[in-house]
Amino acid sequence: MAGRTRSLLLLLLVLHSGCLAFRSPLSVFKRFKETTRSFSNECLGTTRAVTPIDSSDFALDIRMPGVTPKQSDTYFCMSMRLPVDEEAFVIDFKPRASMDTVHHMLLFGCNMPSSTGSYWFCDEGTCTDKANILYAWARNAPPTRLPKGVGFRVGGETGSKYFVLQVHYGDISAFRDNHKDCSGVSLHLTRVPQPLIAGMYLMMSVDTVIPAGEKVVNSDISCHYKMYPMHVFAYRVHTHHLGKVVSGYRVRNGQWTLIGRQSPQLPQAFYPVEHPVDVTFGDILAARCVFTGEGRTEATHIGGTSSDEMCNLYIMYYMEAKHAVSFMTCTQNVAPDMFRTIPPEANIPIPVKSDMVMMHGHHKEAENKEKTMLIPQPKREEEEVLDQDFHVEEALDWPGVYLLPGQVSGVALDPKNNLVIFHRGDHVWDGNSFDSKFVYQQRGLGPIEDDTILVIDPSNAAILQSSGKNLFYLPHGLSIDKDGNYWVTDVALHQVFKLDPHSKAGPLLILGRSMQPGSDQNHFCQPTDVAVDPSTGAIYVSDGYCNSRIVQFSPSGKFITQWGEEVSGSSPKPGQFSVPHSLALVPHLNQLCVADRENGRIQCFKTDTKEFVREIKHASFGRNIFAISYIPGLLFAVNGKPYFGDQEPVQGFVMNFSSGEIIGVFKPVRKHFDMPHDIVASEDGTVYIGDAHTNTVWKFTLTEKMEHRSVKKAGIEVQEIKARNMTEQWSGRLGIPCAFPLKSKTWKEAEAVVESKMENKPTSSELQKMQEKQKLIKEPGSGVPVVLITTLLVIPVVVLLAIAIFIRWKKSRAFGADSEHKLEASSGRVLGRFRGKGSRGLNLGNFFASRKGYSRKGFDRLSTEGSDQEKDEDDGSESEEEYSAPLPTPAPSS
């Protein structure tokens, strides 16, 4: 009985307090009772909390009302009531905070905040009733992004009426000038009901005891799931000082599937799950927190003070609206014996850099780090993008992700910027494809009978052209020269082909001998990629899986030279390769860069002298780097699936080519990377990635671009980056009059609206056209008076009505009463068309529903069929054991 009471008390502590901070002896007696939100001059532009977006959507700006923390590790809270009484849905979050001043932020939803003041010390609590965490932001952590069609339900009869923002100010050295801070978060809300509702599942230990001096202590939590299906898309872990790693799993039929695993000493934001996880009735949800009691002189219990511990896993999920539950908890361990089979990774601590450690009230940082950041550094001309932070995200309105061709081995862009895909049809590269001498063993299957080269419209993914039937056995690399010719490799044929996309007469050039592996001037051994110099026409071939070299040919196909060798020893040297897998030319620098796949690095060489120039290698690459693509100033890359026990996720990278530094990473929302095999980028920042295991092609876009501005900080002039919208074209499409000058503060408000609209594009083409015609509402004094805009909009309508009335009057006089009836009938038909009556639009849902593998929900089950064993058979990292998820039900053949 006492244990049960203790559990209830702890659960109430978590729900009411939300997050615990260090308690100052004076803070209990301090409360700010201002009844109105007063902003300093430094916070002008944040006083307008609600910004209309269109007839159904609005943005809500939740900001601190100009505060100045007086001591480090101050937690301030403020509340804002939902401005509408009816039900609404939060569909996006935009942090408005700088890591220079704010350590982390949490946003809660509840019905009664702990204070009615404009802001207060969070030690007094966040809400008097149940508080649900909706959002978390922390320095150095990724932003929380909701999948399309998913929203948090607020307002109405059952949703939260208030938002409570908690801001933690760690190091207050940035407030030496006593300036006011207005950090917070902007929400995009809609009144349109969302088909999928987001919620939170809290797993929490209430009875863990950590003995003093004990090296490893496991705290396990498990519960049977007995609700409607939920789909997990993000997670957050929380412990205090002694926590080393927290892991969460779904257990189904004895099979453990990872939900998320993270160090609680890292910024405690919500992190996206590596792979989507669905939880259904009968599954078990399990979590383990690993602690150490070293350094303690007495036992540590679960509790709310800084000397106590906590073991929490927050799981963010979505459910179908009709079955949605907004909050669930698990505080038991119903299956302790099950943890004997928990994956070993659950007990492996995650390395944490010192400058990333979350000290739950103190953030460890080098003392001179900020000073170093303020010192202007000299830049070379080609380093203009050095300090930019590129935000790349999946184009969720692009239907090409559902094309489902065969294993996608190559992607490229033609001179018209159309996407070209090279795929393997019904052929699969597996352990039976080659013998020990790299001779293809499945020749009896014949060449691929499907068109293996598809030309795709980049806007709507329509197939514009197809070719390559009965030519290839195992397609691999694809590149396109300046004249639009295709250059492809086939690892089964051990050959390179030059193809004219507009001719069916056969290849223009063939290099290598069919089905004959070799290493001389006339043979290849599983060649991987081709690059053609646009100025000289020189041909470069990466060769390949069983040769470790780059081969150069003349434009006519004559052997010129080769360089490269196998790796000798444990540390690969410059010019040594282990599967040179992808090539990227940097023409203006006369460099050729090679994705040295199994060495997990990129090597660049001079094209004229073959001299080694540089190596680009990062720990976040992991052990493999599969493909690279260059556009002026930027190098894009994608790595491989991590080996067992490795931590580096499979993802895309954006790098400054001059410095080699990573300035952005990205992953898809729909489906997931399994073996991203090739990547191509266009100069406008559009990126395509083809995956050889999920048979998928994704489209990504740069959603922001940066511009430099010079500011004064602490008396030193430095260069900062100011984000703005990427192109004027976007502004025009969203109804912003591009010819009008925007003041800086007005532009910031417009930016919030534009970003919200850009990330929630409708799938209906008719609805999209309507939204593109809408005008953004301007504030008085923002550069364009509301009265002027209203007048300009009303005048054409009045003129049109006058003309229509005049024409009708003339016709009625000329033709009498019969014409009046005809005019009304005609008008009815016209109005019917405007209302959508009698017309049929393009229904993308019905169109793709007829395609194999399409799911109307937009969250397809991951394909697990087939494999691309492109490593040696001894390498277990690509074994079939990794694909133990249940196979999807085969679609009936049409």
RAQUI-V237122 format. One record per backbone hydrogen bond with DSSP energy under -1.0 kcal/mol. NH is the residue of the N-H (numbers start at 1). CO is the residue of the C=O. E is the energy in kcal/mol with one decimal. If there is no record, write none. Layout:
nh=NH co=CO e=E
nh=NH co=CO e=E
//
This chain:
nh=5 co=1 e=-2.3
nh=6 co=2 e=-2.4
nh=7 co=3 e=-2.0
nh=8 co=4 e=-2.1
nh=9 co=5 e=-2.3
nh=10 co=6 e=-2.2
nh=11 co=7 e=-2.3
nh=12 co=8 e=-2.4
nh=13 co=9 e=-2.0
nh=14 co=10 e=-2.0
nh=15 co=11 e=-2.5
nh=16 co=12 e=-2.6
nh=17 co=13 e=-2.0
nh=18 co=14 e=-2.2
nh=19 co=17 e=-2.6
nh=29 co=26 e=-1.2
nh=43 co=40 e=-1.8
nh=44 co=41 e=-1.4
nh=46 co=43 e=-1.8
nh=49 co=47 e=-1.1
nh=51 co=59 e=-2.7
nh=53 co=57 e=-2.3
nh=54 co=57 e=-1.7
nh=58 co=189 e=-2.3
nh=59 co=51 e=-3.1
nh=60 co=187 e=-2.4
nh=61 co=49 e=-3.5
nh=62 co=185 e=-2.5
nh=64 co=183 e=-2.7
nh=66 co=64 e=-1.6
nh=67 co=181 e=-2.1
nh=73 co=170 e=-1.7
nh=74 co=169 e=-1.8
nh=76 co=167 e=-2.4
nh=77 co=120 e=-3.0
nh=78 co=165 e=-1.8
nh=80 co=163 e=-2.4
nh=82 co=161 e=-3.1
nh=88 co=154 e=-2.8
nh=89 co=190 e=-2.1
nh=90 co=152 e=-2.6
nh=91 co=188 e=-3.0
nh=94 co=186 e=-2.3
nh=96 co=184 e=-3.1
nh=101 co=98 e=-1.4
nh=102 co=98 e=-2.7
nh=103 co=168 e=-2.8
nh=104 co=168 e=-1.1
nh=105 co=137 e=-3.2
nh=106 co=166 e=-2.3
nh=107 co=135 e=-2.7
nh=108 co=164 e=-2.9
nh=109 co=132 e=-2.4
nh=110 co=162 e=-2.0
nh=114 co=126 e=-2.4
nh=120 co=77 e=-2.4
nh=122 co=75 e=-2.2
nh=124 co=121 e=-1.7
nh=125 co=122 e=-2.4
nh=126 co=16 e=-1.2
nh=127 co=16 e=-1.5
nh=128 co=112 e=-2.8
nh=131 co=15 e=-1.2
nh=132 co=109 e=-2.5
nh=134 co=107 e=-3.1
nh=135 co=107 e=-1.5
nh=137 co=105 e=-2.6
nh=139 co=103 e=-1.9
nh=141 co=138 e=-1.8
nh=150 co=147 e=-1.7
nh=151 co=196 e=-1.7
nh=152 co=90 e=-2.1
nh=154 co=88 e=-2.7
nh=155 co=160 e=-2.2
nh=156 co=85 e=-1.7
nh=159 co=155 e=-2.0
nh=162 co=110 e=-3.0
nh=163 co=80 e=-2.8
nh=164 co=108 e=-2.2
nh=165 co=78 e=-2.9
nh=166 co=106 e=-3.0
nh=167 co=76 e=-2.9
nh=168 co=104 e=-2.9
nh=169 co=74 e=-3.1
nh=175 co=172 e=-2.1
nh=176 co=173 e=-1.3
nh=178 co=175 e=-2.0
nh=181 co=67 e=-2.6
nh=184 co=96 e=-1.7
nh=185 co=62 e=-2.4
nh=186 co=94 e=-3.0
nh=187 co=60 e=-2.9
nh=188 co=92 e=-2.2
nh=189 co=58 e=-2.8
nh=190 co=89 e=-2.0
nh=191 co=56 e=-2.0
nh=196 co=149 e=-1.7
nh=197 co=319 e=-2.9
nh=198 co=151 e=-2.6
nh=199 co=317 e=-2.4
nh=200 co=326 e=-2.1
nh=201 co=315 e=-2.6
nh=202 co=328 e=-3.0
nh=203 co=313 e=-2.8
nh=204 co=330 e=-2.7
nh=205 co=311 e=-2.0
nh=210 co=300 e=-3.0
nh=213 co=293 e=-2.9
nh=214 co=211 e=-1.6
nh=217 co=291 e=-2.4
nh=219 co=289 e=-2.6
nh=221 co=287 e=-2.6
nh=222 co=332 e=-2.3
nh=223 co=285 e=-1.9
nh=225 co=283 e=-3.1
nh=230 co=279 e=-2.4
nh=231 co=318 e=-2.4
nh=232 co=277 e=-3.1
nh=233 co=316 e=-2.4
nh=234 co=316 e=-1.5
nh=235 co=271 e=-2.0
nh=236 co=314 e=-2.2
nh=238 co=312 e=-2.0
nh=244 co=290 e=-3.2
nh=246 co=262 e=-2.4
nh=247 co=288 e=-2.4
nh=248 co=260 e=-2.6
nh=249 co=286 e=-3.2
nh=250 co=257 e=-2.5
nh=251 co=284 e=-3.2
nh=252 co=255 e=-2.2
nh=255 co=252 e=-2.0
nh=257 co=250 e=-2.6
nh=259 co=248 e=-3.0
nh=260 co=248 e=-1.3
nh=262 co=246 e=-2.3
nh=266 co=263 e=-1.6
nh=269 co=267 e=-1.8
nh=271 co=235 e=-3.2
nh=273 co=233 e=-1.3
nh=277 co=232 e=-1.2
nh=279 co=230 e=-3.2
nh=282 co=225 e=-2.8
nh=283 co=280 e=-2.2
nh=284 co=251 e=-2.1
nh=285 co=223 e=-2.5
nh=286 co=249 e=-2.5
nh=287 co=221 e=-2.7
nh=288 co=247 e=-2.4
nh=289 co=219 e=-2.5
nh=290 co=245 e=-2.6
nh=291 co=217 e=-3.1
nh=292 co=242 e=-1.0
nh=293 co=214 e=-3.9
nh=296 co=293 e=-1.8
nh=300 co=210 e=-2.4
nh=303 co=309 e=-2.3
nh=308 co=305 e=-1.1
nh=309 co=301 e=-2.2
nh=312 co=238 e=-2.4
nh=313 co=203 e=-2.7
nh=314 co=236 e=-3.3
nh=315 co=201 e=-2.9
nh=316 co=234 e=-2.7
nh=317 co=199 e=-2.1
nh=318 co=231 e=-1.7
nh=319 co=197 e=-2.2
nh=321 co=195 e=-2.2
nh=323 co=320 e=-1.7
nh=328 co=200 e=-2.3
nh=330 co=202 e=-2.2
nh=334 co=222 e=-1.7
nh=339 co=336 e=-1.1
nh=340 co=337 e=-1.6
nh=341 co=338 e=-1.9
nh=346 co=343 e=-1.8
nh=347 co=344 e=-2.0
nh=348 co=345 e=-1.7
nh=356 co=353 e=-1.8
nh=358 co=265 e=-5.4
nh=359 co=362 e=-1.4
nh=369 co=366 e=-1.5
nh=372 co=368 e=-2.3
nh=373 co=369 e=-2.0
nh=374 co=370 e=-1.3
nh=383 co=380 e=-2.1
nh=386 co=383 e=-1.6
nh=388 co=385 e=-1.3
nh=390 co=663 e=-1.2
nh=393 co=701 e=-2.1
nh=395 co=699 e=-3.1
nh=396 co=394 e=-1.3
nh=398 co=395 e=-1.8
nh=402 co=399 e=-2.0
nh=403 co=400 e=-1.8
nh=408 co=691 e=-1.1
nh=409 co=422 e=-2.2
nh=410 co=422 e=-1.9
nh=412 co=420 e=-2.0
nh=414 co=418 e=-2.2
nh=417 co=414 e=-2.6
nh=419 co=456 e=-1.9
nh=420 co=412 e=-3.1
nh=421 co=454 e=-2.8
nh=422 co=410 e=-2.8
nh=423 co=452 e=-2.3
nh=424 co=407 e=-1.2
nh=427 co=424 e=-2.6
nh=433 co=430 e=-1.8
nh=435 co=439 e=-1.6
nh=438 co=435 e=-1.9
nh=441 co=433 e=-3.3
nh=445 co=442 e=-1.6
nh=446 co=443 e=-2.0
nh=448 co=472 e=-3.1
nh=453 co=467 e=-2.8
nh=454 co=421 e=-2.3
nh=455 co=465 e=-3.1
nh=456 co=419 e=-3.9
nh=457 co=462 e=-3.0
nh=461 co=457 e=-2.2
nh=464 co=455 e=-2.9
nh=465 co=455 e=-1.1
nh=467 co=453 e=-2.1
nh=470 co=448 e=-2.8
nh=476 co=489 e=-2.2
nh=479 co=487 e=-2.0
nh=481 co=485 e=-1.9
nh=484 co=481 e=-1.9
nh=486 co=499 e=-2.5
nh=487 co=479 e=-3.0
nh=488 co=497 e=-2.2
nh=489 co=477 e=-1.7
nh=490 co=495 e=-2.1
nh=491 co=474 e=-1.8
nh=494 co=490 e=-1.5
nh=495 co=490 e=-1.5
nh=496 co=511 e=-2.4
nh=497 co=488 e=-2.8
nh=498 co=509 e=-2.5
nh=499 co=486 e=-3.1
nh=503 co=500 e=-1.8
nh=508 co=498 e=-3.0
nh=509 co=498 e=-1.2
nh=511 co=496 e=-2.7
nh=515 co=493 e=-1.1
nh=516 co=513 e=-1.9
nh=518 co=524 e=-1.2
nh=528 co=542 e=-2.8
nh=531 co=540 e=-2.3
nh=533 co=538 e=-2.5
nh=537 co=533 e=-2.2
nh=539 co=553 e=-2.5
nh=540 co=531 e=-2.9
nh=541 co=551 e=-2.7
nh=542 co=529 e=-2.2
nh=543 co=549 e=-2.6
nh=545 co=526 e=-1.5
nh=546 co=525 e=-1.4
nh=549 co=543 e=-2.0
nh=550 co=563 e=-2.8
nh=551 co=541 e=-2.6
nh=552 co=561 e=-3.2
nh=553 co=539 e=-2.8
nh=554 co=558 e=-2.6
nh=557 co=554 e=-2.1
nh=560 co=552 e=-3.0
nh=561 co=552 e=-1.2
nh=563 co=550 e=-2.0
nh=565 co=575 e=-1.3
nh=576 co=573 e=-2.0
nh=577 co=565 e=-2.8
nh=581 co=595 e=-2.7
nh=584 co=593 e=-2.1
nh=586 co=591 e=-3.1
nh=589 co=586 e=-1.2
nh=590 co=587 e=-1.2
nh=591 co=586 e=-1.8
nh=592 co=605 e=-2.6
nh=593 co=584 e=-3.1
nh=594 co=603 e=-3.4
nh=595 co=582 e=-2.9
nh=596 co=594 e=-1.1
nh=596 co=601 e=-2.0
nh=597 co=579 e=-1.7
nh=597 co=595 e=-1.6
nh=598 co=578 e=-2.3
nh=600 co=597 e=-1.6
nh=601 co=596 e=-1.5
nh=602 co=616 e=-2.2
nh=603 co=594 e=-2.3
nh=604 co=614 e=-2.3
nh=605 co=592 e=-2.3
nh=606 co=611 e=-2.5
nh=607 co=590 e=-2.5
nh=610 co=606 e=-1.8
nh=613 co=604 e=-3.1
nh=614 co=604 e=-1.2
nh=616 co=602 e=-2.8
nh=621 co=618 e=-1.5
nh=622 co=619 e=-1.4
nh=626 co=638 e=-1.8
nh=627 co=638 e=-1.4
nh=629 co=636 e=-2.2
nh=631 co=634 e=-2.2
nh=634 co=631 e=-2.6
nh=635 co=655 e=-2.5
nh=636 co=629 e=-3.3
nh=637 co=653 e=-1.8
nh=638 co=627 e=-1.7
nh=639 co=651 e=-1.7
nh=646 co=643 e=-2.2
nh=652 co=666 e=-3.0
nh=653 co=637 e=-3.0
nh=654 co=664 e=-3.0
nh=655 co=635 e=-2.5
nh=656 co=661 e=-2.4
nh=657 co=633 e=-2.0
nh=660 co=656 e=-2.9
nh=663 co=654 e=-3.1
nh=664 co=654 e=-1.1
nh=666 co=652 e=-1.8
nh=677 co=690 e=-2.5
nh=678 co=690 e=-1.5
nh=680 co=688 e=-2.2
nh=682 co=686 e=-2.6
nh=685 co=682 e=-2.1
nh=687 co=700 e=-2.6
nh=688 co=680 e=-2.8
nh=689 co=698 e=-1.7
nh=690 co=678 e=-2.1
nh=691 co=696 e=-2.9
nh=692 co=675 e=-2.3
nh=698 co=689 e=-2.4
nh=700 co=687 e=-3.4
nh=701 co=393 e=-2.6
nh=703 co=391 e=-2.2
nh=705 co=724 e=-1.5
nh=707 co=722 e=-1.5
nh=709 co=720 e=-1.8
nh=711 co=718 e=-1.8
nh=713 co=716 e=-2.1
nh=716 co=713 e=-2.5
nh=718 co=711 e=-2.0
nh=720 co=709 e=-2.4
nh=722 co=707 e=-2.6
nh=724 co=705 e=-1.8
nh=731 co=727 e=-1.1
nh=732 co=728 e=-2.3
nh=733 co=729 e=-2.2
nh=734 co=730 e=-1.7
nh=735 co=732 e=-1.3
nh=736 co=731 e=-2.6
nh=740 co=737 e=-1.6
nh=747 co=743 e=-3.0
nh=748 co=744 e=-1.8
nh=749 co=745 e=-1.7
nh=750 co=746 e=-2.6
nh=751 co=747 e=-2.9
nh=752 co=748 e=-1.7
nh=753 co=749 e=-1.6
nh=754 co=750 e=-3.1
nh=755 co=751 e=-3.0
nh=756 co=752 e=-1.7
nh=757 co=753 e=-2.3
nh=758 co=754 e=-2.8
nh=759 co=755 e=-1.6
nh=760 co=757 e=-1.3
nh=768 co=764 e=-2.0
nh=769 co=765 e=-2.0
nh=770 co=766 e=-1.8
nh=771 co=767 e=-2.3
nh=772 co=768 e=-2.2
nh=782 co=779 e=-1.7
nh=789 co=785 e=-1.9
nh=790 co=786 e=-2.8
nh=791 co=787 e=-2.6
nh=792 co=788 e=-2.5
nh=793 co=789 e=-1.8
nh=794 co=790 e=-2.3
nh=795 co=791 e=-2.5
nh=798 co=794 e=-2.5
nh=799 co=795 e=-2.4
nh=800 co=796 e=-2.4
nh=801 co=797 e=-2.4
nh=802 co=798 e=-2.3
nh=803 co=799 e=-2.3
nh=804 co=800 e=-2.5
nh=805 co=801 e=-2.5
nh=806 co=802 e=-2.3
nh=807 co=803 e=-2.6
nh=808 co=804 e=-2.4
nh=809 co=805 e=-2.2
nh=810 co=806 e=-2.3
nh=811 co=807 e=-2.6
nh=812 co=808 e=-2.4
nh=813 co=809 e=-1.6
nh=814 co=810 e=-2.0
nh=815 co=811 e=-2.9
nh=816 co=812 e=-1.2
nh=821 co=817 e=-1.5
nh=822 co=818 e=-2.0
nh=823 co=819 e=-2.6
nh=824 co=820 e=-2.1
nh=825 co=821 e=-2.2
nh=826 co=822 e=-2.6
nh=827 co=823 e=-2.8
nh=828 co=824 e=-2.4
nh=829 co=825 e=-1.9
nh=830 co=826 e=-2.2
nh=831 co=827 e=-3.0
nh=832 co=828 e=-2.4
nh=833 co=829 e=-1.8
nh=834 co=830 e=-2.2
nh=835 co=831 e=-2.2
nh=836 co=833 e=-1.1
nh=837 co=832 e=-3.0
nh=847 co=843 e=-2.1
nh=848 co=844 e=-2.8
nh=849 co=845 e=-1.8
nh=851 co=848 e=-1.8
nh=854 co=851 e=-1.5
nh=858 co=855 e=-1.4
nh=869 co=429 e=-1.6
nh=870 co=868 e=-2.3
nh=875 co=872 e=-1.7
nh=879 co=876 e=-1.5
nh=882 co=879 e=-1.5
nh=883 co=880 e=-1.9
//
